[in-house]
Amino acid sequence: MAESQSPLGRTFIPGDHGNSAAGVGVTLLERKNLSIIQVTAWPDTIPTVLTAIGSATGLVLQNKPGLGRVAGEKSVFGFAPGRYFVVSATPDLESRLRSAISPELGTMVDLTHGRTVIRISGPRSEWILSKLFAIDFSEHAFPIAYGRATLHHDIHANIQRIDDETFDIYVFRTFARSFWQTLGHAAEEVGYRVE
């Protein structure tokens, strides 16, 4: 898989920023070299498609809204009825999914070059994200591996919780630079590190 040029451009400035005198509240980074496939199951094929995703990735899902799985660089999560993001650092993800999911079961769209994945982690990540999205980011309302589809003004985002303090945010590449700057502004008061 060839590495694509980052849409963040000159706004990606590694190092510590904002009010980091008392420590860094969050770390921001762009996840690269990922395959991102959106799978949509027909209403009567959801259980079969979930089984197929599991056989192609090793990540077994239950048929519950938002439910997901994370294992290292692989993840999968539902964000709407019958719709799933499947993510891996392997270039053959789409071909493995296509061999497991026939057109009679659902559809697939490769979003690899259409999305940017921004990871926010650290003790203040829930708080920073709550400033931008009308979602309860506490772990009881947004458990580990679950996903959500939401908006920040006109910027659509899919968000998956990776662990206690880490979230991956999927945004359209065309909005990535603007959203990255917005995220940095939101994190300034707690200090943030760009890696």
KAVEN-V756561 format. One record per backbone hydrogen bond with DSSP energy under -0.5 kcal/mol. CO is the residue of the C=O (numbers start at 1). NH is the residue of the N-H. If there is no record, write none. Layout:
# KAVEN-V756561
CO;NH, CO;NH
This chain:
# KAVEN-V756561
6;9, 8;11, 9;12, 11;13, 12;14, 15;194, 17;192, 18;20, 20;23, 25;124, 26;193, 27;121, 28;195, 29;31, 29;119, 31;117, 35;88, 36;111, 36;112, 37;39, 37;86, 38;109, 39;84, 40;107, 42;45, 42;46, 43;46, 45;49, 46;50, 47;51, 48;52, 49;53, 50;54, 51;55, 52;56, 53;57, 54;58, 58;60, 62;64, 64;67, 66;147, 67;78, 69;76, 71;74, 74;71, 75;87, 76;69, 77;85, 80;83, 82;41, 83;79, 83;80, 84;39, 84;86, 85;77, 86;37, 87;75, 88;35, 90;93, 92;96, 93;97, 94;98, 95;99, 96;100, 97;100, 97;101, 100;102, 102;105, 102;106, 105;42, 107;40, 109;38, 109;111, 111;114, 111;115, 114;173, 116;118, 116;171, 117;31, 117;119, 118;169, 119;29, 120;167, 121;27, 122;125, 124;128, 125;129, 126;130, 127;131, 128;131, 128;132, 129;132, 129;133, 133;135, 135;137, 138;141, 138;142, 143;146, 146;161, 148;159, 150;157, 152;155, 154;156, 155;152, 156;172, 157;150, 158;170, 159;148, 160;162, 160;168, 161;145, 163;166, 165;122, 166;162, 166;163, 167;120, 168;160, 168;170, 169;118, 169;171, 170;158, 171;116, 172;175, 172;176, 173;176, 173;177, 175;179, 176;180, 177;181, 178;182, 179;183, 180;184, 181;185, 182;186, 183;187, 184;188, 185;188, 187;190, 187;191, 188;19, 188;191, 190;25, 191;25, 191;26, 192;17, 193;28, 193;195, 194;15
